Amino acid sequence: MNYDTKPQKIYAGTLSIEELLVDLVTTERIVAISENALDRNTSLIKEKAAHIKTVVPNNMSVEAILALNPDLVILQENNNKTFIDSVKDTGLKVIVTKVPTNLSMVQKRIELIAKAVGEEERGKNIIDDMNKKIAYVNSKVGNIPEKDRKIAMAYSLQGVFGSKQGLFHDICIRSGLRNGAALAGLERGDHLSKEKIVSTNPDILIFPQYSSTVKGDVDKFRDDVLADKSLQTVKAVKNKRYIIIPDRYRYSASQYMADAILILSRQAYPKYYNNDKSQ
């Protein structure tokens, strides 16, 4: 999608696209920001988002979007198809991006959106910055033999997640870890039994700092998992070896995916990053 002039009133339908937009364009060019973007528990861009005057609900109706009078709407495919078609039917200019499930898809989305907003050079710089962080991680843990890589298993409040088809799998692998959920054969939308957790025997468990998807006490949930009698033979439980990271990093489908990889790798392999202040 090309424009004679750069869009000046851009609306993004998901937080991950908002994360990208605040680094691609000046905040004056973003017509509204979601409540999620201003929530310190769920957002990585709270400070930047605070400069945008109009705050809207996380889920907007077609009529509400139209009332903003945007000159570009950016939506994600996981929005209801009928909803997307309805937004297009208003005559607004709309681009629809795929839901990324790996680094390549994240970066292609950055390129697509950067072109749509007329900031291709800025998009390239963002991707270059991501690649530098990922190369740095690879310089630290890239040579660890596969058999020596730690097995990590990530929990949401709904249980173990991280199927091979999801974005977290790529984050995990690029951090120098083996994804325990994938090793256990977890498929998207399925539940992983405790027997599978025990047989996979992860070295590290990953817990959320805050849950943006399911209401619940994350501290109690973590304590319950670690105290579960049926899991006491698991290495991560025996050694009380777990990582807590912000929820947004676990599902990062923006430029923050590179930060998620770095943060996870550093916590999993602190000895490789000891006294290293270059990043």
N, C-alpha and C positions, 0 to 999 in steps of 0.2 A: 504494500500500500504506500503510495507516494503522495506527497502534498506539495502544493505550490509554496505554502508557508508552513512553518512548524506548528503543530497543534498547541494551543495555549490553554485549553480547558480539558484536561485528561482525567478520566475516571477509571480506576482499576477495581476489578471485582473481587480480588483476593489479596490477602496480606502479603503473600510472597511476591506478587507483582508490585504492590506498594513499596516493599523493601527495595526493589530494583529502581522504581521510579524516582524515589527521593535522592538517589545517587546519579540518576541519568539526567534529570531536569531540575530547574529551580523550583522551589516549592510553590511559587506563584502560578506555575503552569499546571498544578494539580488542583482540580476543581473541588475535591472533597477527600477526606481521609476517614477511614473506618474507626470505630470505637476500639477494635482490637489493636490497631496500630498505636494507640495511646495508653494501652494497658501494660504497665511495667512487667507484669507476670507473663505476658504472652508475646510482647513485641521486642524486637531488636532495634527499632527505629523511633522509640518514644520521643527522644529529644528533637530529632529532625521533624517528626510528624507534628509536633506541637506548634510548628510555625504555620501550619495550614489552618485557616480560619474555620472552614465548614467541616463539621464532624457529623458522620452519618452512621446509621446502624450497620452491623456487619452484613446483614442480608437485606438487600434493597429490592423493592418492587420495580417493575418496568416503568411505572408512572413516576416513581421517585427519581430514577435515573434520568428520565426525560426532563424532569423539572430542573435538574442541574444544568441543562443546556450544554452538555459537553461536546467538544468537537472531535473527541476520540474516546471510545470505550474499549477497554481491554478486558476480556473475559477468559476463563479457563474452561476446558472441555468438561470438567466434572460438574459444571453448572448444568441444570436440567436443560435438555435440548430444546424443549418447548419454550423455556424462558429465553434462551439465547436467540431462537428464531423470532420471538416477540420483540426483543431489543432491536434486532436487525430490521424488523418490519416498521419500526418507528422512523426509519430513514437516517438514524444516527450512523456514523462511521464506526464500524466494529471490527476488531481483530480478535480471533479466538486462538489461544495457544493450547498445546497439548499439556497434559499433566506429566512433568518430568519424572523419569524413574532412574536416571543416571546422569553423570556429569556432562556427557555430550549433549543430552537433551536440555539440561539447564543452560548450557552455554549457547546452544542454538536459539533458545528462547530469548536470551539476552540480546543476541544479534537481531532477531526479528523485532523485538520491541524497540531497540535502539534505532533501527531503521525507520520504524513507524513514527517515532517522536522526533526524527531528524537529528539524532545524536549518535551517529555511527562511530565516530572517533572516540567518544566517551564510552560507548559500549565496548569497543576494542580495548580501551585502557582497563576497564573493569575486568574483562576476561584475562588480560595479561596479568593483572594483580592476583586473580585467582590462581592462575597457573604458576606464579612464583611461589605462592604459599604451598601449593600441592607439590611442587618440585622440592621445596625445602623439607617437607614431611618425607618425601621419597628418599632424600639424601640421608635421613636419619634412620628410617626403618625399612627402606626398600630392599635391603640385602638380607633381611632376616629370612632364613629358609622357611618354606611353607609349614613344615612340621613343627617348627619352633615358634610359630606365631600364636599368640594367645587367642583362645576362644572366648568371645564376648557374647553375652545374651542380654538383650534389651527388653525391659518391661514397660508397658503402659499400665494404667490402672485396670485395664481389661485383660492383662496377662502378657505373655511373651509375644513380641511382634518382630517383624523384620524378614518377611519372606524374600526369596531370591528375586522376586519380581518388583520389589519396592526400592525406593530411593535410599532408605537407610542401609540396605545391603551394600550399595556402592560406597557410601560414606564409611562404612565399617571396613571394607576391603582396602580402601585407599588410606585408611589410618594405620594399616599394618596388622590388622586383626583378622581372625576368621569369624564369620558370622554364625553363631551357634544356632540361631533359628533356622537358617538355611541348611546347615549341616544336619539338623534334626528333621528336615523335610517339610517344614512349615509352608503351607500354601496360603496365598492371600485370602483373608477372611476366615481362616481356620483357627482352631484352638490347639495349643500345644500341651499335651498331658505332662503331669509331673514325672511319669516314667521316662518320657523322652528327654526331659530336662536332666534327669539323673544320668541317663545313658550318654548324653552328649557331654556332660561334666564340664561346664564352662569354667574358665579361669577367672573371669570377671563378669559381674552383673552391672547393668546400666539402668539407673532409675531416673525418673523425671524430677526436676526441681519443683515443677508446678505442672498440673495437668490442664491443658487448654481444651481438651476434648471430652473428658468425663469428670464430673464432680466427685471429690473425695479427698481424704486426708493422705497426702503422698508420704508423709513420715510414718504414719501408722501402717500404710500398705507395705513400705519397705521393711519395717520392723517385723511385720507378719511373715513376709517371704523369708527373711533371714532366720526367723524362729521356727519355721515350718519343719516339723520332725521328719517328714518324708524327704527333705532336701539336705539333711545334715551331712551326707556323704559327698555332696557336690563341693569341688575345690573352692569355688568362689565363696560359698557359704562357710565352709570350715575356716578359711583364711580371712573371712570378713573383707573380701576384696571387691569393692564396688565403686562405681563412678556415678556422680550426680551431675547432670548437665541440663541447662535450660531446655525446655520443651521445643522451642523454635529451632534449635540446632539439630534436634533429632529428625526434623521433618523439613530441613532447609532446602527449598527449591529455588533459591535465588543465589546471588553472589556469596551469601553467607554459608553456602555449602562448603566452600574452601576453609572458612573459619571453623566450621563444625569438624572437618577432617583434622585440622591442626589441634584443636582443643581435645578431641577424643584421643588422638595419638599421644599427645603430651601426657595425658592422665594415665593412659595404659602403659606407656613406656617412659616413665620419668627419667630413668638413668641415661637414656639416649639424648635427652634434652638438658641434662644437668649443667648449670652455669652457662647456658647458651642464651645470650640476650639479643641475638641478631634478629629475632622476630617478636 
